[in-house]
Amino acid sequence: MSIKNTNHIYNNELKPTERFAIWITTKIGTIGFFLIIFMWTLLWLSWNMFASIHLRFDPYPAFVLWLFISNMIQIFLMPLLMVGQNLQAKRAEIRAENDFNVNIKAEKEIITLLKEVKELKDMVTKLALK
């Protein structure tokens, strides 16, 4: 059993759509993205509440356009986020399985080395007694 680079194996199996889902998940799951959305929302709501009436494009109190755009973003991003998270979970399972196999191999090698050390120790003891 040879040691495998699970990242390389996993990345080679991904389809372009799966790569896109993972990219979206890693970009959107950041505080930076949250701050961008928060600032955009704050700017949108402030503009439409405090700007001159002729400059407002989504009037208070309904903010219908803002609600529509926000919901569209959520509708498109939520499935992509879930797919990306599922793919990341699959990757974690592959890595865990590989770690387990490496640990089994290491344990077998350690047992073999301990037997050899014991044999060498016994030989040294026999030589010392002669």
DOFI-221249 format. One record per residue: residue number from 1; x, y, z of N, C-alpha, C, O, CB in turn; residue in three letters. Coordinates in pm, whole numbers, plus 32768, in hexadecimal, padded with zeros to 4 digits. Glycine has a CB too. Example, Ala and Ser with C-alpha at 12.3 -4.5 7.8 and 13.67 -1.06 7.14 Angstrom:
residues 2
(lumnu 1,(8527,7DC7,830C),(84CE,7E3E,830C),(8528,7EB6,830C),(8590,7EB4,834E),(846B,7E41,8389),ALA)
(lumnu 2,(8505,7F1F,82C4),(8557,7F96,82CA),(850A,8003,8313),(853D,8072,8324),(8580,7FC4,823C),SER)
END
This chain:
residues 130
(lumnu 1,(8055,7F8B,8000),(8000,8000,8000),(805A,807C,8000),(80AE,808C,8059),(7F9F,7FFF,807B),MET)
(lumnu 2,(8049,80D1,7F9D),(809A,814A,7F97),(804B,81C1,7FCD),(7FD0,81C1,7FCE),(80C8,8165,7F06),SER)
(lumnu 3,(8095,8225,7FF9),(8055,829E,802D),(8026,82F1,7FB7),(8070,8308,7F58),(80B6,82F0,8088),ILE)
(lumnu 4,(7FA9,831E,7FBE),(7F6C,8367,7F4E),(7F55,83F8,7F75),(7F3A,8417,7FE9),(7EE7,8326,7F24),LYS)
(lumnu 5,(7F61,8450,7F14),(7F3E,84DD,7F27),(7EA9,84EA,7F0A),(7E81,84F5,7E96),(7F95,853C,7ECB),ASN)
(lumnu 6,(7E59,84E9,7F73),(7DC8,84EB,7F60),(7D98,856C,7F1F),(7D33,856C,7ED8),(7D82,84D7,7FE4),THR)
(lumnu 7,(7DDE,85DB,7F37),(7DB6,8659,7EF8),(7DC0,864E,7E60),(7D67,867A,7E17),(7E0D,86CD,7F2A),ASN)
(lumnu 8,(7E2D,8612,7E32),(7E41,8602,7DA2),(7DD7,85A5,7D67),(7D9D,85C2,7CFE),(7ECF,85CC,7D84),HIS)
(lumnu 9,(7DC0,8536,7DA9),(7D5C,84D6,7D79),(7CD2,8516,7D76),(7C8A,850B,7D13),(7D5A,8457,7DD3),ILE)
(lumnu 10,(7CAE,8558,7DE3),(7C29,8595,7DED),(7C16,8603,7D84),(7BAF,8608,7D41),(7C14,85D0,7E7A),TYR)
(lumnu 11,(7C7A,865A,7D75),(7C6D,86C9,7D16),(7C63,8699,7C86),(7C21,86D9,7C34),(7CE3,8727,7D24),ASN)
(lumnu 12,(7CA3,8629,7C66),(7C9B,85F5,7BDE),(7C12,85B9,7BBE),(7BED,85AE,7B4A),(7D06,858C,7BC8),ASN)
(lumnu 13,(7BC8,8591,7C24),(7B44,8555,7C0F),(7AD4,85BC,7C04),(7A65,8599,7BDB),(7B25,84F5,7C7F),GLU)
(lumnu 14,(7AEF,8638,7C27),(7A85,869E,7C29),(7A5F,86CA,7B9C),(7AB4,86DD,7B45),(7AB2,8716,7C7B),LEU)
(lumnu 15,(79DE,86DB,7B89),(79AA,8713,7B0C),(79B2,87AB,7B15),(79BC,87E2,7B83),(7915,86E4,7AF1),LYS)
(lumnu 16,(79AF,87F0,7AA4),(79B5,8884,7AA8),(7948,88C3,7AFD),(7960,8927,7B41),(79AC,88BB,7A1B),PRO)
(lumnu 17,(78D0,888A,7AF9),(7863,88C3,7B4A),(787F,88AF,7BDF),(785C,8905,7C31),(77DC,8883,7B25),THR)
(lumnu 18,(78BD,883F,7C03),(78E0,8828,7C8F),(794F,8886,7CBC),(794E,88B7,7D2D),(790A,8795,7CA4),GLU)
(lumnu 19,(79AF,889D,7C63),(7A19,88FF,7C82),(79DD,8989,7C9A),(7A07,89D1,7CF5),(7A82,8905,7C10),ARG)
(lumnu 20,(797B,89AE,7C47),(7939,8A2F,7C56),(78F1,8A37,7CDC),(78F7,8A9D,7D21),(78D6,8A47,7BE2),PHE)
(lumnu 21,(78AC,89CC,7D02),(7863,89CB,7D82),(78C4,89D9,7DF8),(78A6,8A20,7E57),(7812,8948,7D90),ALA)
(lumnu 22,(7935,8997,7DF1),(7998,89A4,7E5C),(79D2,8A31,7E5F),(79E6,8A6A,7ECA),(7A0A,893D,7E4B),ILE)
(lumnu 23,(79EC,8A6A,7DE9),(7A20,8AF3,7DE2),(79BC,8B54,7E21),(79E2,8BAB,7E70),(7A3C,8B1B,7D4F),TRP)
(lumnu 24,(793C,8B45,7DFF),(78D4,8B9B,7E38),(78D0,8B8A,7ED0),(78C9,8BED,7F19),(7848,8B7A,7DFA),ILE)
(lumnu 25,(78D6,8B0F,7EFF),(78D0,8AF5,7F8F),(7945,8B37,7FD8),(7932,8B72,8042),(78D1,8A5E,7FA9),THR)
(lumnu 26,(79BC,8B2E,7F9F),(7A30,8B6A,7FE3),(7A2E,8C02,7FDD),(7A5F,8C43,803A),(7AB1,8B36,7FA4),THR)
(lumnu 27,(79F7,8C3B,7F75),(79F2,8CCE,7F6A),(7981,8D09,7FBD),(7993,8D72,7FFB),(79E2,8CF8,7ED9),LYS)
(lumnu 28,(790F,8CC9,7FBE),(7899,8D01,8001),(789F,8CE6,8097),(7867,8D33,80E6),(7819,8CC7,7FC6),ILE)
(lumnu 29,(78DF,8C7E,80BF),(78E7,8C5E,814D),(7953,8CAC,8195),(7999,8C75,81E9),(7900,8BCB,815E),GLY)
(lumnu 30,(7961,8D2C,8176),(79C7,8D80,81B5),(7987,8DFA,81F5),(7918,8E21,81D2),(7A31,8DAA,814E),THR)
(lumnu 31,(79CF,8E34,8253),(799E,8EAF,8292),(79A0,8F21,822D),(794E,8F7D,8237),(79F4,8ED2,830E),ILE)
(lumnu 32,(79FB,8F1C,81CD),(79FF,8F83,8166),(797F,8F89,8115),(794A,8FF5,80FA),(7A74,8F6C,810A),GLY)
(lumnu 33,(794D,8F14,80EE),(78D0,8F11,80A2),(785D,8F44,80F8),(7807,8F8D,80C8),(78B2,8E83,806F),PHE)
(lumnu 34,(785B,8F1C,8175),(77F3,8F4C,81D0),(77F7,8FE5,81D9),(778E,9026,81D4),(7804,8F0E,825C),PHE)
(lumnu 35,(786E,901D,81E7),(787A,90AF,81F2),(784E,90F5,8172),(7811,9160,8177),(7909,90D6,8214),LEU)
(lumnu 36,(786D,90BA,80FF),(7841,90F5,8080),(77A9,90F7,8079),(776E,915E,8057),(787B,90A5,8008),ILE)
(lumnu 37,(7769,9088,8099),(76D6,9082,8096),(769B,90E1,80FD),(7638,9125,80E1),(76A5,8FF2,80AF),ILE)
(lumnu 38,(76D6,90E6,8173),(76A4,913F,81DB),(76AE,91D1,81B1),(764E,921D,81C1),(76F2,9129,825E),PHE)
(lumnu 39,(7721,91F7,817A),(7732,9283,814E),(76D5,92A3,80D9),(769D,9310,80D4),(77C5,929C,8125),MET)
(lumnu 40,(76C5,9246,807C),(766A,925A,800B),(75DC,9270,803D),(7596,92CB,800E),(766F,91E2,7FAA),TRP)
(lumnu 41,(75B1,921E,809B),(752B,922B,80D3),(751B,92B0,811D),(74B7,92F6,810E),(750C,91B6,8132),THR)
(lumnu 42,(757E,92D2,816D),(7579,934F,81B7),(7573,93C7,8159),(7525,9423,816F),(75F3,935B,8214),LEU)
(lumnu 43,(75C5,93C6,80F1),(75C5,9432,808E),(753F,9439,8046),(7507,94A6,8035),(7637,941E,8029),LEU)
(lumnu 44,(750C,93C7,801C),(748C,93C1,7FD4),(741B,93FC,8027),(73D1,9453,7FFA),(746B,932F,7FAE),TRP)
(lumnu 45,(7410,93CA,80A2),(73A3,93F7,80F9),(73B3,948B,811D),(7350,94D5,8120),(739E,93A2,8178),LEU)
(lumnu 46,(742D,94B5,813A),(7444,9542,815C),(7422,959D,80E7),(73E0,9603,80F7),(74D5,9558,8187),SER)
(lumnu 47,(7450,9578,8070),(7435,95C8,7FF9),(739F,95DA,7FE4),(736F,9648,7FCA),(7474,9588,7F7C),TRP)
(lumnu 48,(7357,956D,7FEF),(72C8,9572,7FD4),(7275,95AA,8047),(71FD,95BF,8039),(7298,94E9,7FB3),ASN)
(lumnu 49,(72B4,95C1,80B9),(726D,9601,8127),(728F,9696,8132),(7238,96E6,8156),(728F,95BB,81AB),MET)
(lumnu 50,(730D,96BA,8114),(7339,9742,8132),(735A,9797,80B8),(736B,9811,80C6),(73B1,973B,8189),PHE)
(lumnu 51,(7365,975D,8042),(7382,97AC,7FCA),(7308,97FF,7FA4),(7299,97E8,7FD5),(73AD,9750,7F53),ALA)
(lumnu 52,(731E,985E,7F4B),(72AD,98AE,7F19),(7246,9851,7EDB),(7268,97E9,7EA3),(72DD,9918,7EB2),SER)
(lumnu 53,(71CA,9877,7EE6),(715D,9820,7EB8),(716C,97FE,7E24),(714E,978D,7DFE),(70D6,9863,7ED0),ILE)
(lumnu 54,(7199,9859,7DD1),(71A5,983D,7D42),(721D,97E1,7D23),(7226,97AD,7CB4),(71B3,98BF,7CF4),HIS)
(lumnu 55,(7279,97CC,7D83),(72EB,9772,7D70),(72D2,96E4,7DA6),(731F,9688,7D8A),(7367,97AC,7DB4),LEU)
(lumnu 56,(7268,96D3,7DF1),(724A,964F,7E2A),(7213,95F3,7DBD),(71BC,961A,7D6F),(71E5,965C,7EA0),ARG)
(lumnu 57,(7246,9579,7DBB),(7218,9519,7D56),(71D0,94A1,7D93),(7196,9451,7D4A),(728E,94E8,7D03),PHE)
(lumnu 58,(71D4,9493,7E16),(7191,9425,7E5D),(715B,945E,7EE0),(719A,9450,7F49),(71F4,93AB,7E78),ASP)
(lumnu 59,(70E7,949F,7EDA),(70BA,94F3,7F49),(709C,94A7,7FCB),(706E,9435,7FCB),(7040,953E,7F20),PRO)
(lumnu 60,(70BA,94EE,8038),(7097,94C1,80BF),(7000,94BF,80CB),(6FC3,9517,808F),(70D6,951E,812C),TYR)
(lumnu 61,(6FBF,9467,8110),(6FF0,93FE,8169),(6FF9,9375,8127),(7027,9317,8168),(6F99,93F5,81E1),PRO)
(lumnu 62,(6FCF,9366,80AB),(6FC5,92E0,806F),(704C,92A7,8046),(7067,9232,8062),(6F69,92E5,7FF7),ALA)
(lumnu 63,(70A1,92F5,8004),(7121,92C5,7FD1),(710E,9245,7F7F),(7156,91E3,7F92),(7183,92AB,8045),PHE)
(lumnu 64,(70AD,9248,7F25),(7089,91D0,7ED7),(70FD,91A2,7E7F),(711A,912B,7E78),(700E,91EC,7E80),VAL)
(lumnu 65,(713F,9200,7E3B),(71AE,91DA,7DE4),(7220,919C,7E35),(725C,9139,7E0B),(71E2,9255,7D96),LEU)
(lumnu 66,(723E,91D7,7EA8),(72A7,91A0,7EFD),(7283,9112,7F2A),(72D8,90B9,7F28),(72BD,91FB,7F78),TRP)
(lumnu 67,(7207,90FD,7F51),(71DB,9078,7F7A),(71E7,9014,7F07),(7213,8FA3,7F1B),(714A,907C,7FAB),LEU)
(lumnu 68,(71C0,903E,7E8F),(71C8,8FE6,7E1B),(725A,8FBF,7DFF),(7279,8F49,7DEE),(718A,9029,7D9F),PHE)
(lumnu 69,(72B2,9022,7DF9),(7340,9006,7DDA),(737E,8FB0,7E48),(73C7,8F52,7E2A),(738F,908B,7DCA),ILE)
(lumnu 70,(7363,8FD0,7EC5),(739A,8F81,7F34),(736A,8EF1,7F2E),(73B8,8E94,7F44),(7373,8FC0,7FBA),SER)
(lumnu 71,(72EC,8EDE,7F11),(72B7,8E55,7F07),(72F1,8E0B,7E90),(7309,8D92,7E9A),(721F,8E58,7EFD),ASN)
(lumnu 72,(7307,8E4F,7E22),(7344,8E0D,7DAD),(73D3,8DE0,7DCE),(73FC,8D72,7DA9),(7344,8E6C,7D33),MET)
(lumnu 73,(741C,8E35,7E13),(74A4,8E0F,7E3D),(749E,8D92,7E94),(74EC,8D34,7E81),(74EA,8E84,7E89),ILE)
(lumnu 74,(7443,8D91,7EF3),(7436,8D1D,7F4C),(740B,8CA0,7F01),(743F,8C33,7F1A),(73D1,8D3B,7FBB),GLN)
(lumnu 75,(73AD,8CAF,7EA5),(737C,8C3B,7E59),(73EC,8BFB,7E09),(73F3,8B80,7DFF),(7309,8C65,7DFC),ILE)
(lumnu 76,(7444,8C4D,7DCF),(74B0,8C16,7D7E),(7526,8BE6,7DD2),(7566,8B83,7DAF),(74DF,8C7C,7D1B),PHE)
(lumnu 77,(7543,8C2A,7E3E),(75BA,8C07,7E8B),(75A5,8B92,7EEB),(7602,8B43,7F00),(75E9,8C7E,7ED7),LEU)
(lumnu 78,(7531,8B84,7F24),(751C,8B1B,7F88),(7534,8A8E,7F4F),(757A,8A40,7F8E),(7490,8B24,7FC0),MET)
(lumnu 79,(74FB,8A6C,7EDC),(7519,89E6,7EA7),(75AE,89D3,7E87),(75E5,8967,7E9F),(74C7,89CC,7E29),PRO)
(lumnu 80,(75EE,8A3B,7E53),(767D,8A31,7E36),(76CD,8A1D,7EB6),(772C,89CE,7EB9),(76AF,8AAE,7DEC),LEU)
(lumnu 81,(76A8,8A64,7F1E),(76ED,8A53,7F9E),(76DB,89C5,7FD4),(773A,898A,8007),(76BA,8AB8,8004),LEU)
(lumnu 82,(7663,8990,7FC9),(764A,8909,7FFB),(7697,88A2,7FAA),(76D0,8844,7FE3),(75B3,88E9,7FF7),MET)
(lumnu 83,(769C,88B1,7F27),(76E9,8855,7ED3),(777D,885D,7EF7),(77BF,87F7,7F07),(76D4,8875,7E3C),VAL)
(lumnu 84,(77AF,88D8,7F05),(783B,88EA,7F2B),(785B,88AC,7FB1),(78C5,886E,7FC1),(785E,897D,7F2E),GLY)
(lumnu 85,(7803,88BB,8011),(7819,887F,8095),(7816,87E6,808D),(7865,87A4,80D1),(77B0,88B1,80F8),GLN)
(lumnu 86,(77BD,87AF,803D),(77BA,871D,802B),(783B,86EB,7FEC),(786F,8684,8014),(7741,86F4,7FD5),ASN)
(lumnu 87,(786E,8734,7F89),(78EB,870D,7F49),(7960,8717,7FAA),(79B8,86C1,7FAA),(7905,8764,7ECE),LEU)
(lumnu 88,(7960,877E,7FFD),(79CA,878B,8061),(79C1,871B,80C8),(7A28,86EC,80F9),(79C3,8814,80A5),GLN)
(lumnu 89,(7948,86F1,80EB),(7937,8681,8147),(796B,85FF,8108),(79A9,85AD,814B),(78A3,8671,8170),ALA)
(lumnu 90,(7950,85ED,8087),(7982,8576,8040),(7A1B,8575,8041),(7A59,850D,8056),(794D,8573,7FAD),LYS)
(lumnu 91,(7A55,85EB,802C),(7AE7,85F5,802E),(7B1D,85D2,80B8),(7B82,858D,80C4),(7B14,8684,8005),ARG)
(lumnu 92,(7ADA,8600,8120),(7B05,85E2,81A9),(7AFE,854C,81C4),(7B54,8515,8208),(7AAF,862F,820F),ALA)
(lumnu 93,(7A96,850A,818F),(7A8A,8479,81A2),(7AFC,842F,815B),(7B33,83D0,8192),(7A02,8447,816D),GLU)
(lumnu 94,(7B1F,845C,80E3),(7B8D,841E,8099),(7C0F,842F,80E7),(7C5E,83D1,80F2),(7B9A,845A,800B),ILE)
(lumnu 95,(7C26,84A7,811B),(7CA0,84C0,8168),(7CA3,846C,81E8),(7D0C,8437,820D),(7CAC,8556,818B),ARG)
(lumnu 96,(7C31,8460,822A),(7C2B,8410,82A5),(7C48,837D,8287),(7C8F,833B,82D3),(7BA2,841F,82E9),ALA)
(lumnu 97,(7C11,834B,821A),(7C2B,82BF,81F4),(7CBF,82AB,81D5),(7CFA,8246,81FD),(7BD4,8297,817B),GLU)
(lumnu 98,(7CFA,830A,818E),(7D88,8300,816E),(7DDC,8307,81ED),(7E3D,82BC,81FC),(7DB0,836F,810C),ASN)
(lumnu 99,(7DBA,8360,8249),(7E01,8369,82C9),(7DF9,82E5,8315),(7E5C,82B8,834F),(7DC9,83DB,831F),ASP)
(lumnu 100,(7D84,82A9,8314),(7D72,8228,8357),(7DCD,81BE,831A),(7E0E,8172,8362),(7CDF,81FC,834F),PHE)
(lumnu 101,(7DD1,81BA,8294),(7E26,8157,8251),(7EBA,816F,826E),(7F06,8110,8282),(7E0E,815A,81B9),ASN)
(lumnu 102,(7EE3,81ED,8271),(7F6E,820E,8292),(7F8D,81E3,8321),(7FF9,81AE,833C),(7F89,82A5,8280),VAL)
(lumnu 103,(7F30,81FA,837D),(7F45,81D2,8408),(7F52,813B,8416),(7FA4,810B,8464),(7ED2,8204,8460),ASN)
(lumnu 104,(7F01,80F0,83CD),(7F0A,805D,83D1),(7F93,8031,839D),(7FD3,7FD9,83D8),(7E99,801C,837C),ILE)
(lumnu 105,(7FBF,806C,832F),(8041,8049,82F6),(80B1,806B,8359),(810E,801C,836C),(8058,8093,8270),LYS)
(lumnu 106,(80A9,80E0,8396),(810F,8108,83F7),(8110,80AB,846F),(817B,8088,84A2),(80F7,8199,8425),ALA)
(lumnu 107,(809B,8082,849D),(8094,8026,850F),(80D6,7FA1,84ED),(811F,7F6A,853F),(8001,8010,8539),GLU)
(lumnu 108,(80BC,7F6C,8476),(80FB,7EED,844D),(8192,7EFB,8447),(81DB,7EA2,8472),(80C4,7EC0,83C3),LYS)
(lumnu 109,(81C2,7F6C,8411),(8252,7F81,8408),(8290,7F90,8492),(82FF,7F60,84AA),(8271,7FFC,83B3),GLU)
(lumnu 110,(824A,7FD2,84ED),(827D,7FE2,8576),(8286,7F5A,85BB),(82E8,7F3E,8601),(8223,8042,85C7),ILE)
(lumnu 111,(8221,7F07,85A9),(8223,7E80,85E5),(8299,7E31,85AF),(82DF,7DED,85FB),(819E,7E35,85C8),ILE)
(lumnu 112,(82B2,7E39,852C),(8323,7DF4,84EF),(83A7,7E28,8529),(8400,7DD9,854B),(8322,7E06,8455),THR)
(lumnu 113,(83B3,7EAB,8535),(842D,7EE6,856C),(8442,7EBE,85FE),(84B3,7EA3,8627),(8429,7F7E,8560),LEU)
(lumnu 114,(83D7,7EBA,864B),(83E3,7E91,86D7),(8412,7E00,86E2),(8462,7DDF,873A),(835D,7EA3,8720),LEU)
(lumnu 115,(83E0,7DAA,868A),(840D,7D1E,8689),(84A1,7D16,8668),(84EC,7CCB,86A7),(83BB,7CC9,8624),LYS)
(lumnu 116,(84CC,7D65,8605),(855A,7D64,85DF),(85B1,7D9B,864F),(861E,7D67,8668),(856F,7DB6,855F),GLU)
(lumnu 117,(8584,7E02,8692),(85D0,7E3A,8702),(85DC,7DD2,8772),(8646,7DC4,87AE),(858E,7EBB,8738),VAL)
(lumnu 118,(856F,7D8A,878D),(8572,7D22,87F5),(85D5,7CB5,87CF),(8621,7C85,8823),(84E5,7CE6,880A),LYS)
(lumnu 119,(85D4,7C8E,874E),(8633,7C27,8721),(86C3,7C57,8730),(871A,7C0D,875D),(8617,7C01,868E),GLU)
(lumnu 120,(86DB,7CD5,870B),(8762,7D0C,8718),(878B,7D14,87AC),(87FE,7CF8,87CF),(876A,7D97,86D8),LEU)
(lumnu 121,(872D,7D3A,8800),(8749,7D42,888F),(876B,7CB8,88C6),(87C8,7CA9,8916),(86CF,7D7D,88DB),LYS)
(lumnu 122,(8720,7C53,889B),(873D,7BCA,88C6),(87C7,7B9D,8897),(880F,7B5C,88E2),(86D1,7B69,8892),ASP)
(lumnu 123,(87EC,7BBF,881C),(8870,7B9B,87E7),(88DF,7BDF,8837),(8944,7BA1,8857),(887B,7BC2,8753),MET)
(lumnu 124,(88CB,7C5E,8856),(8930,7CA6,88A4),(893D,7C68,892F),(89AC,7C5B,8963),(890B,7D3D,88B0),VAL)
(lumnu 125,(88CD,7C42,896A),(88D0,7C03,89EE),(891B,7B7F,89E8),(896C,7B61,8A41),(8840,7BEC,8A23),THR)
(lumnu 126,(8903,7B2E,8980),(8949,7AAD,8971),(89DE,7AC3,895F),(8A30,7A7B,8997),(890F,7A5E,88FA),LYS)
(lumnu 127,(8A02,7B28,890E),(8A90,7B44,88F8),(8AD3,7B76,8978),(8B47,7B57,8993),(8AA2,7BAC,8888),LEU)
(lumnu 128,(8A8A,7BC1,89C6),(8AC3,7BF7,8A42),(8ADA,7B87,8AA8),(8B36,7B90,8AF9),(8A66,7C62,8A7D),ALA)
(lumnu 129,(8A88,7B20,8AA5),(8A96,7AB2,8B04),(8B07,7A53,8ADE),(8B35,7A08,8B34),(8A14,7A65,8B0C),LEU)
(lumnu 130,(8B36,7A54,8A64),(8BA0,79F7,8A3A),(8C25,7A21,8A6C),(8C89,79DD,8A51),(8BA5,79EC,89A5),LYS)
END
